[in-house]
Amino acid sequence: MATCNKKTIGSVKITLWDGQTTLPMEKLFGIQCKDLPFADKLIWQVGRLAISKSENPIGINLLKQLLTLAIYRICQHPESVMIAECDKKLLRGLNLMGIKTEVLGPGIEYLGSETIPVYATDEWLKVFLQNNACVEEVSKMAKQSLSMHLFS
């Protein structure tokens, strides 16, 4: 979670799949995690990415920081895979930022936009971390509390 002046301005949630809990991708897309070709790896679901348009003083950098925070945690565990239900516009942005993803199935209309199920291996995510200027700062935050406080 990111805060500014005691207001939440952004958040992202990562969940390590326990092999039993039904994940949003399974509910929304009918994609069974146990049937994925990488089901033997650690599967991390990234979701609930939200950023305030009105209260965010750092713009796109907040998106990069939140993603870096989530990806850093995932990459601390070898043989990990990230899955996400991703808005089509955001997916283009992720790819432009250097986050390689692969589509797991056709998109659906969800919450007013096309949402696509995607995955990324830890190796692909590490490339993003290696090329991201805010990794060092965010990795310190990840080691502390997984919470960012901006101007608080």
Secondary structure, DSSP 8 states (H G I E B T S, - for coil): -EEETTEEEEEEEEEE--SSS--HHHHHH---GGGSTTTTSEEEEEEEEEE-SSS-TTTHHHHHHHHHHHHHHHHTSSSEEEEEEEEHHHHHHHHHTT---EE-S--EEETTEEEEEEEEEHHHHHHHHHT-TTHHHHHHHHHHTS-EEE--
